């Protein structure tokens, strides 16, 4: 049996130690920061209008949306910081760059949204018990303005919301606000025409439910990444089948698949293969990595190749050679 020093592992290339960004990724990161700045500027301006009119009109639903938007400003600021730090080079111990910060911010966004939804619901229940008169017309005008601005922001963020969890968090904030403004508009119309002030409390509960529904998936997806679960769109058994399908591979062991950050999936595995020369092992490695990227979108793969003698069994060899960690 070969000694551990003879084990061939060409997958331990520079990309395993430092993840390099392409020019396209750098351009996308800068574009993302610009979009977040636009969103932050527009929402900050709208917040001032909402707070002023909300206190003047005694509209709880409008103040609820303003409270949500105030949290947005803080979380978008944190998202901007995370997006900027994520572009820093991989130095020292930060071998995966600082891109996990975006996932932490996304988790914080979702948690804050849930807390705000609970506060709004509590205030709405209080308003049911003690209704207050609401100035409907100013509320209607501000809500219509808010709906128009948030609809613009939805179109700005929608394109890349699926590929970036941080942008997705910002996108969900904006969608929840747009739907909330629509609810405020309906409540203002009811108050204006029927003088039913409880419509404002009903709209506030509607806002709270929308916020909570948008936050729960964001929190869950963030936790899945931080817990290093396999991405939901990747079947581990299918990945193992692709690796095992090659005639040279005798056994796949220690297969791990996880997400570094949005759009960056990594894999490591131990492969027991037949005795091959260096050129054949290089070819096998490149072939398997290309298959992983093409079939599953896994661009970062570290494959530990263990060569077998004819007398070796795959399970025994892999058990004996576990000192190498992916």
C-alpha positions as CSV (number, residue, x, y, z in Angstrom):
1,X,0.0,0.0,0.0
2,X,1.3,3.5,-0.8
3,X,2.3,5.9,1.9
4,X,0.3,9.1,2.6
5,X,3.0,11.2,0.9
6,X,2.3,9.3,-2.4
7,X,-1.4,10.3,-2.4
8,X,-2.0,12.5,-5.4
9,X,-4.3,15.5,-4.8
10,X,-3.9,18.0,-7.6
11,X,-7.2,19.6,-6.6
12,X,-5.4,21.5,-3.8
13,X,-4.7,24.4,-6.1
14,X,-4.6,28.1,-5.3
15,X,-8.3,28.4,-5.6
16,X,-8.8,26.2,-2.6
17,X,-6.9,28.7,-0.5
18,X,-8.1,31.9,-2.0
19,X,-11.3,32.4,-4.1
20,X,-10.5,34.8,-6.9
21,X,-13.2,37.0,-8.4
22,X,-13.5,37.4,-12.2
23,X,-13.8,40.8,-13.8
24,X,-17.6,40.1,-14.3
25,X,-18.0,39.3,-10.6
26,X,-16.2,42.6,-9.7
27,X,-18.4,44.6,-12.0
28,X,-21.5,42.9,-10.6
29,X,-20.4,43.7,-7.1
30,X,-19.9,47.4,-7.9
31,X,-23.3,47.5,-9.7
32,X,-24.9,45.9,-6.6
33,X,-23.4,48.6,-4.4
34,X,-24.7,51.4,-6.7
35,X,-28.2,49.9,-6.7
36,X,-28.2,49.7,-2.9
37,X,-27.2,53.3,-2.7
38,X,-30.1,54.3,-5.0
39,X,-32.5,52.3,-2.9
40,X,-31.2,53.8,0.3
41,X,-31.4,57.4,-0.9
42,X,-35.0,57.1,-2.2
43,X,-36.3,55.3,0.8
44,X,-34.6,57.8,3.2
45,X,-36.4,60.7,1.5
46,X,-39.7,58.8,1.5
47,X,-39.3,58.0,5.2
48,X,-39.2,61.7,6.2
49,X,-42.5,62.3,4.3
50,X,-44.1,59.2,5.9
51,X,-43.2,60.1,9.4
52,X,-44.4,63.7,9.1
53,X,-47.7,62.9,7.5
54,X,-48.2,59.8,9.6
55,X,-48.0,61.7,12.9
56,X,-50.2,64.5,11.5
57,X,-52.9,62.2,10.2
58,X,-52.8,59.7,13.1
59,X,-52.6,56.9,10.6
60,X,-51.2,53.8,12.3
61,X,-50.9,52.0,8.9
62,X,-48.8,54.7,7.5
63,X,-46.6,54.8,10.6
64,X,-46.3,51.0,10.4
65,X,-44.9,51.3,6.9
66,X,-42.6,54.1,8.1
67,X,-41.3,51.9,10.9
68,X,-40.6,49.2,8.5
69,X,-38.8,51.6,6.2
70,X,-36.8,52.9,9.1
71,X,-35.5,49.4,9.7
72,X,-34.8,49.2,6.0
73,X,-32.5,52.1,6.2
74,X,-30.4,50.6,9.0
75,X,-30.4,47.1,7.3
76,X,-29.6,48.6,3.9
77,X,-26.7,50.5,5.4
78,X,-25.5,47.2,6.9
79,X,-26.0,45.5,3.5
80,X,-23.9,48.2,1.8
81,X,-21.1,47.7,4.4
82,X,-21.3,43.9,3.8
83,X,-21.3,44.3,0.0
84,X,-18.3,46.6,0.2
85,X,-16.4,44.3,2.6
86,X,-17.3,41.3,0.4
87,X,-15.1,42.8,-2.4
88,X,-12.0,42.8,-0.2
89,X,-9.3,40.4,-1.2
90,X,-8.8,37.1,0.5
91,X,-5.9,37.7,2.9
92,X,-4.7,36.1,6.1
93,X,-7.3,33.8,7.6
94,X,-10.2,35.2,5.4
95,X,-9.6,32.5,2.7
96,X,-13.2,32.7,1.6
97,X,-13.1,36.5,1.3
98,X,-15.6,38.4,3.5
99,X,-18.6,37.2,1.4
100,X,-20.3,35.4,4.4
101,X,-21.0,38.9,5.8
102,X,-23.7,39.2,3.3
103,X,-25.4,36.1,4.7
104,X,-25.2,37.5,8.2
105,X,-26.7,40.8,7.1
106,X,-29.5,38.9,5.3
107,X,-30.2,37.0,8.5
108,X,-30.3,40.2,10.5
109,X,-32.7,41.7,7.9
110,X,-35.1,38.9,8.3
111,X,-34.9,38.9,12.1
112,X,-35.6,42.6,12.3
113,X,-38.5,42.3,9.9
114,X,-40.1,39.7,12.1
115,X,-39.7,41.9,15.2
116,X,-41.2,44.9,13.4
117,X,-44.2,42.8,12.2
118,X,-44.8,41.7,15.8
119,X,-44.7,45.3,17.0
120,X,-47.1,46.5,14.3
121,X,-49.6,43.7,15.1
122,X,-49.5,44.6,18.8
123,X,-50.2,48.3,18.0
124,X,-53.0,47.4,15.6
125,X,-54.7,45.3,18.3
126,X,-54.5,48.3,20.6
127,X,-56.0,50.4,17.9
128,X,-58.9,48.0,17.6
129,X,-59.7,48.5,21.3
130,X,-59.4,52.3,21.0
131,X,-60.0,53.6,17.5
132,X,-58.6,57.0,16.6
133,X,-59.8,59.4,13.8
134,X,-57.6,59.4,10.7
135,X,-57.1,62.1,8.1
136,X,-57.7,60.0,5.0
137,X,-56.8,62.3,2.1
138,X,-53.2,63.2,3.1
139,X,-52.7,59.5,4.0
140,X,-53.9,58.5,0.6
141,X,-51.6,60.9,-1.2
142,X,-48.5,59.8,0.7
143,X,-49.4,56.1,0.2
144,X,-49.8,56.6,-3.5
145,X,-46.4,58.4,-3.7
146,X,-44.8,55.5,-1.7
147,X,-46.4,52.9,-3.9
148,X,-45.0,54.6,-7.0
149,X,-41.4,54.9,-5.6
150,X,-41.4,51.3,-4.3
151,X,-42.7,50.0,-7.6
152,X,-39.7,51.7,-9.3
153,X,-37.3,50.1,-6.8
154,X,-38.9,46.7,-7.3
155,X,-38.1,46.9,-11.0
156,X,-34.5,48.0,-10.1
157,X,-33.8,45.1,-7.8
158,X,-35.9,42.3,-9.3
159,X,-33.4,41.2,-12.0
160,X,-30.6,40.1,-9.6
161,X,-32.7,39.2,-6.5
162,X,-32.5,35.5,-7.2
163,X,-28.7,35.3,-7.5
164,X,-27.8,37.3,-4.4
165,X,-29.3,36.8,-0.9
166,X,-28.3,40.3,0.2
167,X,-30.1,41.8,-2.8
168,X,-33.0,39.5,-2.2
169,X,-33.3,40.8,1.3
170,X,-33.5,44.4,0.0
171,X,-35.9,43.3,-2.7
172,X,-38.2,41.6,-0.2
173,X,-38.2,44.8,1.9
174,X,-39.3,46.8,-1.1
175,X,-42.0,44.3,-2.2
176,X,-43.4,44.2,1.3
177,X,-43.5,48.0,1.4
178,X,-45.2,48.3,-2.0
179,X,-47.9,45.8,-0.9
180,X,-48.2,47.7,2.4
181,X,-48.7,51.0,0.6
182,X,-51.4,49.4,-1.4
183,X,-53.1,48.3,1.8
184,X,-52.8,51.8,3.2
185,X,-54.4,53.2,0.1
186,X,-57.4,50.9,0.4
187,X,-57.7,51.8,4.1
188,X,-57.6,55.5,3.4
189,X,-60.3,55.1,0.7
190,X,-62.5,53.3,3.2
191,X,-61.9,55.9,5.9
192,X,-62.6,58.7,3.4
193,X,-65.8,57.3,2.0
194,X,-67.3,55.4,4.9
195,X,-65.6,57.0,8.0
196,X,-64.7,53.6,9.3
197,X,-61.5,54.2,11.3
198,X,-60.9,50.6,12.1
199,X,-59.9,50.1,8.4
200,X,-56.6,51.7,9.4
201,X,-56.0,49.0,12.0
202,X,-57.0,46.3,9.6
203,X,-54.4,47.7,7.1
204,X,-51.8,47.6,9.8
205,X,-52.4,43.9,10.5
206,X,-52.2,43.3,6.7
207,X,-48.8,45.1,6.7
208,X,-47.6,43.0,9.6
209,X,-48.6,39.8,7.9
210,X,-46.9,40.7,4.6
211,X,-43.7,41.7,6.5
212,X,-43.6,38.4,8.4
213,X,-44.3,36.3,5.2
214,X,-41.4,38.0,3.4
215,X,-39.0,37.6,6.3
216,X,-39.5,33.9,7.2
217,X,-38.0,32.5,3.9
218,X,-35.1,35.0,4.1
219,X,-34.3,33.9,7.7
220,X,-34.6,30.2,6.7
221,X,-32.4,30.5,3.7
222,X,-29.7,32.4,5.7
223,X,-29.7,29.8,8.4
224,X,-29.4,27.0,5.8
225,X,-26.2,28.6,4.4
226,X,-24.7,29.3,7.9
227,X,-25.5,25.7,8.9
228,X,-23.7,24.6,5.7
229,X,-26.7,22.6,4.4
230,X,-26.5,21.4,0.9
231,X,-28.3,23.8,-1.4
232,X,-31.9,22.8,-1.9
233,X,-31.6,22.6,-5.7
234,X,-28.7,20.0,-5.5
235,X,-29.4,16.3,-4.9
236,X,-26.4,14.8,-3.0
237,X,-27.1,11.3,-4.3
238,X,-27.2,12.7,-7.9
239,X,-23.8,14.3,-7.3
240,X,-22.4,11.1,-5.9
241,X,-23.8,9.2,-8.9
242,X,-22.0,11.6,-11.3
243,X,-18.7,11.1,-9.5
244,X,-19.1,7.3,-9.3
245,X,-20.2,7.0,-12.9
246,X,-16.6,7.3,-14.1
247,X,-15.1,3.9,-14.7
248,X,-11.9,4.8,-12.8
249,X,-13.7,5.8,-9.6
250,X,-14.2,2.9,-7.2
251,X,-15.8,4.7,-4.2
252,X,-16.9,8.2,-3.1
253,X,-16.5,9.1,0.5
254,X,-16.7,12.3,2.7
255,X,-18.8,14.1,0.2
256,X,-19.7,17.6,1.4
257,X,-21.6,20.3,-0.5
258,X,-22.3,23.7,0.9
259,X,-22.9,27.3,0.0
260,X,-20.2,29.9,0.7
261,X,-22.5,32.8,-0.2
262,X,-25.2,33.4,-2.8
263,X,-24.2,31.9,-6.1
264,X,-21.0,30.3,-4.8
265,X,-21.3,26.6,-4.1
266,X,-18.4,24.5,-2.9
267,X,-17.8,20.7,-2.8
268,X,-15.1,18.4,-1.4
269,X,-14.9,14.6,-1.5
270,X,-12.5,11.7,-1.2
271,X,-12.4,9.4,-4.3
272,X,-10.8,6.0,-4.4
273,X,-9.6,5.3,-7.9
274,X,-7.7,2.7,-9.8
275,X,-4.0,3.0,-10.1
276,X,-3.4,5.7,-12.7
277,X,-0.4,7.6,-13.8
278,X,-0.1,11.4,-13.2
279,X,-1.5,12.4,-16.6
280,X,-4.5,10.1,-16.3
281,X,-5.3,11.5,-12.8
282,X,-5.0,15.0,-14.0
283,X,-7.4,14.2,-16.8
284,X,-9.8,12.5,-14.4
285,X,-9.8,15.5,-12.1
286,X,-10.5,18.0,-14.8
287,X,-13.2,15.8,-16.3
288,X,-15.0,15.4,-12.9
289,X,-14.8,19.1,-12.1
290,X,-16.2,20.1,-15.4
291,X,-19.1,17.6,-14.9
292,X,-19.8,19.1,-11.5
293,X,-19.9,22.6,-12.8
294,X,-22.0,21.8,-15.9
295,X,-24.5,19.5,-14.2
296,X,-24.9,21.3,-10.8
297,X,-23.3,24.7,-11.1
298,X,-20.6,23.7,-8.5
299,X,-17.6,25.9,-9.4
300,X,-15.5,25.3,-6.4
301,X,-14.6,21.6,-6.0
302,X,-11.8,20.0,-4.1
303,X,-11.4,16.3,-4.9
304,X,-9.0,14.1,-2.9
305,X,-7.9,11.3,-5.2
306,X,-6.6,8.2,-3.5
307,X,-4.9,5.6,-5.7
308,X,-5.6,1.9,-5.0
309,X,-3.4,-1.1,-5.4
310,X,-5.1,-4.2,-6.8
311,X,-5.1,-5.8,-3.3
312,X,-6.7,-2.8,-1.6
313,X,-10.4,-2.5,-0.9
314,X,-11.8,1.1,-1.3
315,X,-13.4,1.3,2.1
316,X,-10.2,0.2,3.9
317,X,-8.0,2.6,2.0
318,X,-10.3,5.6,2.6
319,X,-10.5,4.8,6.3
320,X,-6.8,4.6,6.6
321,X,-6.2,7.9,4.8
322,X,-8.5,10.3,6.7
323,X,-5.7,12.5,8.0
324,X,-6.3,14.9,5.0
325,X,-9.2,17.3,5.6
326,X,-11.0,19.1,2.8
